[in-house]
Amino acid sequence: MNKLILVTGATGYIASNLIPRLLDSGHRVRSLARDPLRLKRRSWYDKVEIIQADVTSASAFAHALDGVHAAFYLIHQMSHGPGYIPLELDSARAFAAAAEKAGIQHIIYLGGLADPHEKIAPHMRSRIETGEILRAGRVPVTEFRVGVVTGSGSISFEMIRFMTELLPVVPGPMWLNKRTQPIAIRNVIDYLLAALNDPAGESRIFEIGGPQVTTYGDLMIRYARIRGLKRSLLMFRCIPLWFMAFGVGLVSPVPYPVAYVLIESLSADCIVWHPDVLKAFPGVKLIDFDSAVQEALEKTHPARIVRVWENGRRKTKFIKHEGCFIIHRATALPDNHPVDRASESRHTSFGDMWFEAVAEDGILTQTLFFSPRGLPGFLYWYLLFPFHFASLRGFHAGIGRQSQK
């Protein structure tokens, strides 16, 4: 029987991609999440053991680590906003102590790619300090340091996607000329699994990146070229950080506190200085940025989008997620209403739209997806938003009338 593997931060992007790969490899998986309801619609929900816990509590970690062979530490606290760094470091201390007491054999940690000897943003410094705290214990730690992750749902990629789709001229600071080495999400998971299958007797640090070194600005231009959009950059010497974060939070899925942290991190190069990982894990075949973008775009479809918004709670939600604007409604129907399903799609020069509705167990769930194409797509969505929302309400009324016949 395969050993039990713990994945922390189960509702996060990396864990959502890692857990299916672990299951496909035949591993038993236990996941740790603050809000397990957010996992209800994941394809693997019934195949893993899920534990709800406060990740700053050593006692919660102790319960989750019971009987575990190896653990993936994928916790960050950016969404808490100002003051998140002490929480991040406290979580690492609690986890390291609990892991040592539980006697687990290996911790695999995904941190941030930055040169610790240079002046770097507080976020990147905290990711490095988190790794130091984990390695201070007796459990061997394999730490991977990563920068921009290219994949549908990655906060760094979604920031690039939405800003480039929206703006024919993308404004930004001179920091956009800083170097970066983006890596495909598939390769990130490849490395995490490779470390699990090749445990070390001592702690190791690996910097990981894709096969190309470029700039943040060039990533936007290359994304635009793949999408068939004409885009250019307009550099400013000084743009207030809060202003940039506000703009990103307004038009992309990345909330203001996270956008602030990410944009602040652009002030330094984010590349692989020590490529030791290529020798340690030669079986990982790196994917170039353009190919990773194509993979991400292929996943922009309701059948492949991770449904982070569906958690069993009855309410209306308006979100931006994986390249789409999404309206979701979950409302009550008469208990005797039969199971009913409906779906349709529409493809226009403004973008692609999908609608689906499911009536089951007395609940009607309706979801409208729209993937905009360029600035006209954004204008189409926002100008016609009241009509999109009204169409969902109208469909619900029609279902209710049918149930009374």
SULWO-V272437 format. One record per pair of residues at least 24 apart in sequence whose ideal C-beta (glycine too) atoms are under 6 Angstrom apart, sorted by the first residue. I is the first residue (numbers start at 1). J is the second residue. Records with the same first field share a line. If there is no record, write none. Layout:
# SULWO-V272437
I: J  J
This chain:
# SULWO-V272437
2: 26  27  28
3: 69
4: 28  67  68  69
5: 29  70
6: 30  68  71
7: 31  72
8: 32  73  74  75
9: 74  75
11: 38
12: 74
13: 153  154
14: 74
15: 74
16: 306
17: 185  189
18: 189  192
19: 44
20: 44
21: 189
23: 47
32: 64
37: 311  312
38: 311
40: 311  312
41: 307  310
55: 91
56: 90  91
58: 94  97  98
61: 94  95  98
62: 98
65: 98  99  102  104
68: 104
69: 105
70: 105  106  196
71: 104  107
72: 108
73: 107  109
74: 110
78: 258  261
81: 257
85: 126
88: 126  130
92: 130  133  134
93: 133
96: 133  134  137
99: 139
100: 137  138  139
104: 139
106: 140  199
107: 134  139  141
108: 142  192  195
109: 134  141  143
110: 144
111: 143  145
113: 145  146  147  207  270
118: 268
120: 268
121: 264  265  267
123: 261  265
124: 265
135: 203
140: 200  202  203
141: 203
142: 195  204
143: 205
144: 191  206  208
145: 207
146: 208
147: 180  270
148: 180  182
149: 185  188
150: 182  184  292
151: 185  296
152: 296  299  322
153: 322
155: 254
158: 252  253
159: 248  252  254
160: 219  220  223
161: 323
162: 251  252
164: 220  223  224  231
165: 372  374
166: 251  375  378
169: 232  234
170: 220  233
171: 234
173: 239
174: 235  237
175: 266  267
176: 216  217
177: 215
178: 266  269
179: 213  215  269  271
180: 216  270
181: 209  210  213  271  272
182: 210  289
183: 208  209  210
184: 287  292
187: 286  287
190: 284
191: 284
194: 281
206: 277
207: 272  274
208: 277
209: 272
210: 286
211: 286  288
212: 288  289
213: 271
216: 266
223: 293
226: 293
229: 374
253: 320  321
300: 371
302: 354  369
323: 371
324: 369  371
325: 370  381
326: 369
327: 368
328: 367
329: 366  392
330: 363  365
331: 364  396
333: 359  362  364
334: 403
335: 362
337: 403
350: 376  377  380
351: 377
364: 399
366: 392
